[in-house]
Amino acid sequence: MKKIIILLSCFLILFPMAIRAEESTDTNVEENNDTNVSLAQNAKSAILIDASTGQILFEKNSHEKLAPASMTKIMSMLVIVESIEKGIIHWDDMVTASSNASGMGGSQILLETGEQMKVEDMFKGVAVASGNDAVVALAEAVAGTTDEFVKMMNDKVKELGLKDTNFKNPHGLDDANHYSSAYDMAMIARELVKHEKVLTFTSIYEDYLRKGTSKEFWLVNTNKLVRFYNGVDGLKTGYTTEAGYCLTATAKKNDMRLISVVMGEESNGLRTSETSSLLDYGFAQYKSTELVKQGDVVTEVQIEKAKNQNVSIITKDNASILSKKTEKMGDITYETKLDKIKAPVKKGDKVGTLKVKEDGKLIKEITLTVKQDVKEANILELYGRYLKNMIIGNIKF
């Protein structure tokens, strides 16, 4: 077991752990750039990344701006699911299809104008069958108009710090000035797979909408790897005349999730086979070791003037290390730096960082937060605490 040193603002804590550090941070993705291997030879651009760290395992013209076709819906689904989490819409809400939605061309779930369907079912129609009509109906439910929804999509692009993308619609049909890149698609997909409920839809190979009615609709996943590649549980295909055949795929094996993107393939068969080769390469060459789980308790502190003074400090996100299977692990140290914490504090608020070093080199910073909301004590509670501390001779607010 390795000795991991945690430095708090005013004292040292030593404890043993058998974990490794992650080699890259969310804001500074380390690139491996294995461009010498024979992968994605027919694609105009391609990329393979580790979903946990964002580390690039392979890339080819990954920043070339190309038409993304229905891979656009990766961002649409991200905006929709975040809107659900914010309470703007809900999974069991009924959405009414407008004439704009029902009139969409390309892949559809055959919505009729005025037809009502649950958000959950429409989302399934997007995730599995790439329904253009469904994604437009959901976009209107979230933002009122598709134009406002597209603005939300592009705002999210900026928030993620992506430079190669501009969306003009939520579905991906060819449109002037509508483009993205393999790199940006991978990073958007990386954000989407953090919402695990999405994968319960994108992993479906076949299902039905309106089951048991005269309008029953058979859904078949456009991503055939969901059925034929072990571990694939998403994500989104795309095809238009301008874009060619595209695929963003994600697969998980042995606690390692990979995301691959191929763009501009000449056929469905090529996008499937070259995606399979990318994933095969990643799983054969690399391994992932868990660093911390989201919610791991790092320490406990007392917060003055808080309703409950004893507060657990936890890791905000999961973190892991990606390394080549032949790579040797170095010595790991942890340094915890806590901010000055004052009530009130909400769970999710940053209260410090956990710095991870390998052989003395900083390789990862993990955000720390509180385990639960910390409310400020009222005047009566503070006074009662004051009297109690006077009695035991330890005055402390």
Secondary structure, 3 states (H helix, E strand, C coil): CEEEEEECCCCEEEEEECCCCCCCECCECCECCCCCCCCCCCCCEEEEEECCCCCEEEEECCCCCECCHHHHHHHHHHHHHHHHHCCCCCCCCEEECCHHHHCCCCCCCCCCCCCEEEHHHHHHHHHHHCCHHHHHHHHHHHHCCHHHHHHHHHHHHHHCCCCCCECCCCCCCCCCCCEECHHHHHHHHHHHCCCHHHHHHHCCCEEEECCCCCCCEEEECCCCHHHHCCCEEEEEEEEECCCEEEEEEEEEECCEEEEEEEEEECCHHHHHHHHHHHHHHHHHHEEEEEEECCCCEEEEEECCCECCCEEEEEECCCEEEEEECCCCCCCEEEEEEECCCCCCECCCCCCEEEEEEECCEEEEEEEEEECCCECECCHHHHHHHHHHHHHHCCCCC
